[in-house]
Amino acid sequence: MPTVYGISASPFVRKVRVVLAEKRVAYELEPIVPLNVPPEYRRISPLGKVPAFRDGERTLADSSVICAYLERTHPEPPLYPSDPYAHARALWFEEYGDTALAETLTGAIFVQRIVAPRFLPSSTTSRASSEAATSSPARGSRSATSPSPPTS
Ligand SMILES: N[C@@H](CCC(=O)N[C@@H](CS)C(=O)NCC(=O)O)C(=O)O
């Protein structure tokens, strides 16, 4: 049975888990917390990040790489378009989600609203979160720190 290394708090781990669920692939979750990972984990994930993946003797790092492998090894149901251009566009949206969008949402929402209130209750981060929540830009407007959406 394949193994996913990582914790579900990571959106990248969840991305791989969603793909495995959609493709109905049974797997084990090995809860690696990406802080001071054990040296042997870097043999699987050289950057020390989660997720990583093991399929027998084969190991992979990076959620997009793992998803690409799963799409080839478990083609049904297909989660990427077969048309070359549509496929490339899907990869672009995936890349956008993993970079600009993730960077913005991790600090602005995940850390501020999920992590800080639970684990750093008296931190300035949670105060900043309240202030940010009450001074959010109107729907449709864009703050200076928002990433630009992908263009069509
Ligand atoms: N491009 C990577 C990003 C993975 C990533 O940044 N994971 C975070 C957890 S959400 C991590 O492991 N951070 C630890 C670190 O950067 O050392 C992927 O898609 O798998």
The ligand as a Gaussian input file, in Angstrom:
#p B3LYP/6-31G(d) Opt

LIG

0 1
 N        5.914000      22.754000      -3.858000
 C        5.735000      21.921000      -2.695000
 C        5.412000      22.782000      -1.490000
 C        5.273000      21.959000      -0.213000
 C        5.335000      22.824000       1.030000
 O        5.730000      24.000000       0.982000
 N        4.967000      22.212000       2.138000
 C        5.099000      22.903000       3.400000
 C        3.959000      22.528000       4.330000
 S        2.425000      23.245000       3.791000
 C        6.385000      22.472000       4.062000
 O        6.728000      21.327000       4.059000
 N        7.119000      23.442000       4.635000
 C        8.339000      23.168000       5.346000
 C        9.521000      23.870000       4.745000
 O        9.351000      24.713000       3.853000
 O       10.628000      23.568000       5.194000
 C        4.624000      20.910000      -2.975000
 O        3.751000      21.203000      -3.806000
 O        4.649000      19.816000      -2.389000

